[in-house]
Amino acid sequence: MAENTPENGGAAAAQPQVKMNVMTQYVRDMSFENILAQKGIAGDVQPDVQVQVNLDAKKRTQENQYETSIKLNIVNKAKGGDETLFVLELDYAGIFHIEGIPEEQLHPFLLIECPRMIFPFVRRIVSDVTRDGGFPPLNLETIDFVALYRNEIARRQAAAGEQKLDA
């Protein structure tokens, strides 16, 4: 009988199995405002799309369940001008059952892997809403959730450092 040693993979077998299930996903809040139609801006306008992404995650009352949300604020302005063509705000959430993730890795998992799982649905909603709103469908670029997470951590550390200097 073989022994469980690091050389033969015994250490890997001792680690807990990671389990992740998407329980449900839903639009928590959405708003689309077609300003172009309201104001009647005429002529051929070149769009300038600006996308802001915010992520949020929290523990739910049920054991091993977490909620992660992607909040988008998309503003489409006319290039070279300040006329806004449309504004789309979307808060899209997923509820996940997660087991086997060490506590120190849970925060990045919730803000990187969970949004990555629900992003294709967010992209589809944005495309459909902009098309149905009278514009060419907006196909969002893939979001680098790892870079977004790292930038937020760096921003928080810089803010904490500034607070210490002020004290």
Number of C-alpha atoms within 10 A of each C-alpha: 3 6 9 13 11 10 8 11 11 13 11 12 12 9 11 11 11 10 11 16 12 16 12 12 16 14 14 13 11 15 11 15 16 17 16 18 13 10 11 9 14 8 6 7 14 13 16 14 16 11 12 10 14 14 20 13 20 14 14 13 8 8 10 13 18 20 20 23 26 23 20 19 16 18 18 20 21 18 13 10 11 8 15 20 24 23 18 18 18 21 19 23 25 22 22 22 17 19 16 13 16 12 8 8 9 14 14 15 18 22 22 19 14 26 23 17 11 21 19 12 13 21 15 14 19 21 18 16 18 20 13 11 15 12 15 12 16 16 13 14 7 10 12 10 18 15 11 16 17 12 12 14 12 12 12 12 12 12 12 12 11 11 10 9 8 7 5
